[in-house]
Amino acid sequence: MASFEYLLTLLPSLPANLGDKVSIDEAYRLLKSENNTKLDYLVDILSVEDVIKDFSLEYYVQGNKSFKIELPKSLPDNFQNDFYTFNEKSESDWITDIYSSWFNLLINTGKQVGSSILAEWAKWEYSLRINLMIDRLKRAGLEYDEDELKPDFMRYDNSYDTSSLVDSYRKSSEPMKAERALDASRLDFIRSLATSYSFSADELVAYMLELRIFQRYARLDPEKGRKILQEVTAL
């Protein structure tokens, strides 16, 4: 993708603080309005995480077995096939498998959108979520196969070691404070990947990844604490 100087000046400014109001829908609309197939695909692969969360909440948590959802047609067949296995699996197995499929999709498609950092972020974020899940399984005394849970890159590349973040998270006595600390680390990692004012695909991708973090906090409802904690800690 070419320079995005004009587009980046139109996109909503990133908030100063977690919890400040921001609309990712406007950013998605502006990207889609460019009629650029690569930008369309970027929106589709990023926004599908919200589809996963919405479906999981309705189908598994609320028990709405008739709930239907339509995936973006641009997503590859292997991902769509993985998604539609929900009626064959338990909630935990489906969530683990579909996120594995989504992160692998992100890792493998960075070149398609012209961004070298998309795979870097996906590996780092995937490592963080896997390590958080393993930590929860350990504390719950549940059995698990670590080799089965960890993707190959976590076995041979220490660049994506997030164990220290998980250690800090575990020691916190305040769940939401711990989540904010994790998200501050997420923002720091994203910002370390892209150069400001490069107007490149990498800067655009970094912006969208940051915006997704801010948007999640902007949507939080204090009266729905259990649902919020489930969302922000889900793999």
VOPAGU-2260 file (C-alpha; in pm, 1 decimal, decimal comma):
REM VOPAGU-2260
SITE   aa  ch    i         X         Y         Z
SITE  MET   A    0       0,0       0,0       0,0
SITE  ALA   A    1     117,2     351,2     -77,1
SITE  SER   A    2     139,7     658,2     146,8
SITE  PHE   A    3    -156,5     715,5     376,9
SITE  GLU   A    4     -83,2    1075,4     478,4
SITE  TYR   A    5    -426,0    1201,0     368,6
SITE  LEU   A    6    -614,8     911,2     527,5
SITE  LEU   A    7    -427,6     930,0     857,8
SITE  THR   A    8    -515,7    1299,1     892,0
SITE  LEU   A    9    -886,8    1213,9     858,8
SITE  LEU   A   10    -896,8     934,2    1113,6
SITE  PRO   A   11   -1015,9    1012,3    1468,5
SITE  SER   A   12    -738,1    1120,3    1703,1
SITE  LEU   A   13    -628,2     861,6    1954,8
SITE  PRO   A   14    -745,4     946,4    2308,5
SITE  ALA   A   15    -503,0    1056,6    2575,4
SITE  ASN   A   16    -630,6     808,5    2833,5
SITE  LEU   A   17    -791,1     466,5    2850,8
SITE  GLY   A   18   -1162,4     522,1    2898,1
SITE  ASP   A   19   -1183,6     840,8    2690,7
SITE  LYS   A   20   -1452,7     832,0    2423,5
SITE  VAL   A   21   -1357,4     725,2    2073,6
SITE  SER   A   22   -1537,4     555,0    1785,0
SITE  ILE   A   23   -1366,9     279,3    1592,2
SITE  ASP   A   24   -1670,8     256,5    1363,9
SITE  GLU   A   25   -1579,4     591,9    1208,9
SITE  ALA   A   26   -1226,2     467,8    1142,7
SITE  TYR   A   27   -1361,9     151,7     981,3
SITE  ARG   A   28   -1597,7     361,6     767,4
SITE  LEU   A   29   -1316,7     586,3     645,9
SITE  LEU   A   30   -1095,3     291,4     557,1
SITE  LYS   A   31   -1378,3     122,2     369,8
SITE  SER   A   32   -1460,5     443,9     183,9
SITE  GLU   A   33   -1120,2     430,2      12,7
SITE  ASN   A   34   -1242,7     139,7    -204,0
SITE  ASN   A   35    -908,4     -29,4    -153,2
SITE  THR   A   36    -928,6    -408,4    -131,7
SITE  LYS   A   37    -628,2    -426,8     102,9
SITE  LEU   A   38    -779,8    -172,6     340,5
SITE  ASP   A   39   -1112,0    -354,4     323,8
SITE  TYR   A   40    -934,8    -676,2     417,9
SITE  LEU   A   41    -751,9    -507,7     705,6
SITE  VAL   A   42   -1084,5    -391,9     848,7
SITE  ASP   A   43   -1233,2    -738,9     804,9
SITE  ILE   A   44    -953,5    -928,8     978,6
SITE  LEU   A   45    -933,3    -684,2    1269,9
SITE  SER   A   46   -1306,7    -646,0    1325,7
SITE  VAL   A   47   -1373,9   -1020,5    1316,6
SITE  GLU   A   48   -1249,0   -1042,6    1676,9
SITE  ASP   A   49   -1562,1    -850,4    1777,2
SITE  VAL   A   50   -1767,8   -1105,0    1583,0
SITE  ILE   A   51   -1599,3   -1386,3    1778,2
SITE  LYS   A   52   -1676,1   -1214,9    2110,8
SITE  ASP   A   53   -2036,9   -1136,4    2019,4
SITE  PHE   A   54   -2101,5   -1488,6    1901,0
SITE  SER   A   55   -1938,6   -1648,6    2206,1
SITE  LEU   A   56   -2147,5   -1433,8    2439,6
SITE  GLU   A   57   -2475,0   -1511,7    2263,4
SITE  TYR   A   58   -2421,1   -1878,7    2180,9
SITE  TYR   A   59   -2229,5   -2005,5    2482,6
SITE  VAL   A   60   -2290,6   -1759,9    2767,2
SITE  GLN   A   61   -2651,6   -1661,7    2692,2
SITE  GLY   A   62   -2734,1   -2005,4    2551,8
SITE  ASN   A   63   -2892,2   -1864,3    2236,2
SITE  LYS   A   64   -2835,8   -2166,3    2012,9
SITE  SER   A   65   -3031,0   -2011,9    1724,8
SITE  PHE   A   66   -2806,6   -1704,8    1713,6
SITE  LYS   A   67   -2661,0   -1654,9    1366,8
SITE  ILE   A   68   -2376,8   -1436,5    1255,4
SITE  GLU   A   69   -2226,2   -1365,1     914,6
SITE  LEU   A   70   -1852,5   -1349,5     865,4
SITE  PRO   A   71   -1693,2   -1111,5     614,2
SITE  LYS   A   72   -1675,1   -1292,9     280,7
SITE  SER   A   73   -1312,4   -1188,9     236,0
SITE  LEU   A   74   -1196,2   -1420,2     514,7
SITE  PRO   A   75   -1035,1   -1740,9     384,9
SITE  ASP   A   76   -1221,2   -2069,8     380,0
SITE  ASN   A   77   -1000,3   -2234,7     642,6
SITE  PHE   A   78   -1085,2   -1962,1     895,8
SITE  GLN   A   79   -1455,8   -1978,8     812,6
SITE  ASN   A   80   -1449,4   -2356,6     848,8
SITE  ASP   A   81   -1284,5   -2323,3    1191,2
SITE  PHE   A   82   -1546,2   -2069,2    1298,4
SITE  TYR   A   83   -1840,3   -2291,4    1210,4
SITE  THR   A   84   -1724,4   -2576,8    1433,1
SITE  PHE   A   85   -1893,0   -2414,0    1736,0
SITE  ASN   A   86   -2170,0   -2676,6    1745,4
SITE  GLU   A   87   -1908,7   -2951,9    1769,8
SITE  LYS   A   88   -1702,2   -2811,5    2058,3
SITE  SER   A   89   -1722,1   -2687,7    2413,2
SITE  GLU   A   90   -1691,4   -2313,8    2471,1
SITE  SER   A   91   -1331,0   -2335,6    2594,4
SITE  ASP   A   92   -1219,8   -2555,6    2304,8
SITE  TRP   A   93   -1391,9   -2339,4    2044,1
SITE  ILE   A   94   -1254,8   -2014,3    2189,7
SITE  THR   A   95    -902,2   -2155,5    2201,1
SITE  ASP   A   96    -921,6   -2292,7    1847,6
SITE  ILE   A   97   -1083,3   -1991,0    1682,1
SITE  TYR   A   98    -835,9   -1748,7    1837,0
SITE  SER   A   99    -551,9   -1973,3    1724,6
SITE  SER   A  100    -696,5   -1958,1    1373,9
SITE  TRP   A  101    -739,7   -1579,4    1391,7
SITE  PHE   A  102    -385,8   -1510,7    1510,1
SITE  ASN   A  103    -244,6   -1743,4    1246,5
SITE  LEU   A  104    -447,9   -1553,9     989,2
SITE  LEU   A  105    -299,0   -1224,7    1108,3
SITE  ILE   A  106      53,7   -1365,6    1111,9
SITE  ASN   A  107      23,9   -1501,8     760,3
SITE  THR   A  108    -140,7   -1199,7     596,0
SITE  GLY   A  109      82,7    -908,5     695,1
SITE  LYS   A  110     227,9    -903,0     344,5
SITE  GLN   A  111    -117,9    -880,1     190,2
SITE  VAL   A  112    -182,0    -546,0     358,2
SITE  GLY   A  113     176,0    -424,5     316,5
SITE  SER   A  114     252,7    -417,9     688,9
SITE  SER   A  115     555,1    -585,0     840,6
SITE  ILE   A  116     437,2    -517,4    1196,5
SITE  LEU   A  117     105,5    -700,5    1175,0
SITE  ALA   A  118     273,0   -1039,5    1222,2
SITE  GLU   A  119     503,5    -901,0    1492,0
SITE  TRP   A  120     211,3    -771,4    1693,6
SITE  ALA   A  121       5,5   -1086,5    1637,8
SITE  LYS   A  122     286,0   -1310,7    1767,2
SITE  TRP   A  123     345,4   -1092,5    2071,7
SITE  GLU   A  124     -25,2   -1063,6    2153,0
SITE  TYR   A  125     -81,0   -1434,8    2095,6
SITE  SER   A  126     208,4   -1514,9    2329,4
SITE  LEU   A  127      59,0   -1290,6    2598,1
SITE  ARG   A  128    -285,3   -1449,6    2574,1
SITE  ILE   A  129    -149,1   -1805,6    2571,2
SITE  ASN   A  130      67,9   -1736,6    2877,2
SITE  LEU   A  131    -226,5   -1578,0    3057,8
SITE  MET   A  132    -441,6   -1880,5    2979,9
SITE  ILE   A  133    -174,8   -2124,3    3100,9
SITE  ASP   A  134    -139,7   -1923,9    3421,9
SITE  ARG   A  135    -516,3   -1943,0    3482,7
SITE  LEU   A  136    -520,4   -2316,2    3415,9
SITE  LYS   A  137    -234,9   -2365,9    3664,1
SITE  ARG   A  138    -405,9   -2163,9    3935,2
SITE  ALA   A  139    -730,9   -2350,9    3878,8
SITE  GLY   A  140    -552,0   -2683,6    3910,9
SITE  LEU   A  141    -672,9   -2795,4    3567,6
SITE  GLU   A  142    -482,8   -3028,8    3340,0
SITE  TYR   A  143    -351,1   -2902,2    3006,8
SITE  ASP   A  144     -98,4   -2990,0    2738,3
SITE  GLU   A  145     142,6   -2697,0    2710,3
SITE  ASP   A  146     291,3   -2825,6    2383,8
SITE  GLU   A  147     -55,3   -2839,8    2234,8
SITE  LEU   A  148    -145,8   -2489,2    2347,2
SITE  LYS   A  149     173,6   -2310,6    2244,4
SITE  PRO   A  150     228,1   -2226,1    1876,7
SITE  ASP   A  151     563,6   -2310,0    1719,7
SITE  PHE   A  152     702,7   -1955,7    1730,8
SITE  MET   A  153     680,8   -1948,6    2112,3
SITE  ARG   A  154     912,0   -2248,1    2132,2
SITE  TYR   A  155    1207,8   -2106,6    1941,1
SITE  ASP   A  156    1180,2   -1725,2    1943,2
SITE  ASN   A  157    1237,8   -1541,7    2272,4
SITE  SER   A  158    1137,9   -1212,0    2110,7
SITE  TYR   A  159     781,3   -1287,5    2208,7
SITE  ASP   A  160     838,3   -1386,9    2571,0
SITE  THR   A  161     561,7   -1222,6    2774,2
SITE  SER   A  162     604,2   -1425,7    3094,1
SITE  SER   A  163     716,1   -1123,9    3300,4
SITE  LEU   A  164     391,3    -941,5    3217,7
SITE  VAL   A  165     193,4   -1244,7    3326,8
SITE  ASP   A  166     389,1   -1260,6    3654,0
SITE  SER   A  167     301,2    -898,2    3729,9
SITE  TYR   A  168     -60,6    -958,9    3633,9
SITE  ARG   A  169     -87,4   -1257,6    3867,7
SITE  LYS   A  170      51,1   -1062,9    4164,7
SITE  SER   A  171    -204,3    -783,4    4134,0
SITE  SER   A  172    -495,7    -789,2    4377,5
SITE  GLU   A  173    -707,8    -557,5    4157,6
SITE  PRO   A  174    -823,0    -725,2    3830,6
SITE  MET   A  175    -913,9    -408,2    3639,8
SITE  LYS   A  176    -593,7    -234,7    3748,2
SITE  ALA   A  177    -402,8    -539,1    3625,3
SITE  GLU   A  178    -587,1    -525,6    3292,5
SITE  ARG   A  179    -498,3    -160,1    3248,8
SITE  ALA   A  180    -133,5    -239,0    3317,9
SITE  LEU   A  181    -142,3    -509,2    3051,3
SITE  ASP   A  182    -300,7    -271,7    2803,6
SITE  ALA   A  183     -41,2      -4,2    2880,5
SITE  SER   A  184     222,1    -264,8    2789,4
SITE  ARG   A  185      27,4    -348,2    2475,5
SITE  LEU   A  186      27,2      17,9    2373,0
SITE  ASP   A  187     400,4      46,5    2443,8
SITE  PHE   A  188     472,4    -257,9    2227,6
SITE  ILE   A  189     261,8    -133,5    1936,6
SITE  ARG   A  190     425,4     210,1    1950,6
SITE  SER   A  191     769,5      50,8    1943,8
SITE  LEU   A  192     690,8    -109,6    1608,7
SITE  ALA   A  193     592,8     187,5    1391,9
SITE  THR   A  194     746,4     525,8    1316,4
SITE  SER   A  195     520,3     826,1    1360,4
SITE  TYR   A  196     463,1    1042,1    1053,1
SITE  SER   A  197     583,4     768,5     819,1
SITE  PHE   A  198     232,5     765,5     665,5
SITE  SER   A  199     296,6     403,0     579,2
SITE  ALA   A  200      86,4      88,5     611,2
SITE  ASP   A  201     274,2      11,7     933,1
SITE  GLU   A  202     169,1     341,8    1088,3
SITE  LEU   A  203    -189,6     281,1     982,1
SITE  VAL   A  204    -189,7     -72,8    1124,6
SITE  ALA   A  205     -34,0      48,8    1450,6
SITE  TYR   A  206    -301,6     319,1    1473,7
SITE  MET   A  207    -580,4      64,2    1424,5
SITE  LEU   A  208    -432,9    -172,9    1683,7
SITE  GLU   A  209    -409,5     109,3    1938,0
SITE  LEU   A  210    -759,2     230,0    1855,7
SITE  ARG   A  211    -902,1    -115,5    1927,2
SITE  ILE   A  212    -759,6    -102,7    2279,7
SITE  PHE   A  213    -901,0     244,5    2346,9
SITE  GLN   A  214   -1237,5     145,3    2198,6
SITE  ARG   A  215   -1276,6    -147,8    2434,8
SITE  TYR   A  216   -1243,2      80,4    2736,8
SITE  ALA   A  217   -1472,5     340,7    2584,8
SITE  ARG   A  218   -1744,4      73,3    2568,6
SITE  LEU   A  219   -1708,5     -49,9    2925,7
SITE  ASP   A  220   -2016,4     -32,7    3150,1
SITE  PRO   A  221   -1935,5     -33,0    3524,6
SITE  GLU   A  222   -2264,9    -212,5    3597,1
SITE  LYS   A  223   -2158,8    -514,3    3390,4
SITE  GLY   A  224   -1842,4    -604,3    3573,1
SITE  ARG   A  225   -1859,0    -979,2    3522,3
SITE  LYS   A  226   -1916,1    -945,9    3149,2
SITE  ILE   A  227   -1641,5    -684,8    3120,0
SITE  LEU   A  228   -1385,6    -897,2    3299,4
SITE  GLN   A  229   -1478,4   -1195,6    3083,3
SITE  GLU   A  230   -1429,3    -988,4    2767,4
SITE  VAL   A  231   -1096,1    -831,6    2856,0
SITE  THR   A  232    -945,7   -1157,2    2978,9
SITE  ALA   A  233   -1077,9   -1386,3    2704,4
SITE  LEU   A  234    -835,7   -1571,8    2479,4
